[in-house]
Amino acid sequence: MEFKRFIKTILFWEILQGLWLTLSNLPPHKAVTRQYPEEPR
């Protein structure tokens, strides 16, 4: 049972590292506000 626990722990940390790497490389979210309609009234 100790081996299964070890494998689960290793896989858990690898998944967390992969998620962190993916989320850290996403482009920053910038709010873009556009006027609609673009023509002045």
Buried (B, 14 or more C-beta within 10 A) or exposed (E): EEEEEEEEEEEEEEEEEEEEEEEEEEEEEEEEEEEEEEEEE
